[in-house]
């Protein structure tokens, strides 16, 4: 997650802050994680095992 926070912050500084490094202090990032039973894609509801299999390969 640390790498994700860094890269998202870098993008916000580059795009919204127009490259101004001081803008970094104004970037807030929040990641909401949800248990597998709260996931759905259209009418498809993946099982916890399916999600673990998909996310483990990344």
Buried (B, 14 or more C-beta within 10 A) or exposed (E): EEEEEEEEBEEBBEEEBEEEEEBEEEBEEEEEEEEBEEBEEEEEEBEEEEBEEEEEEE
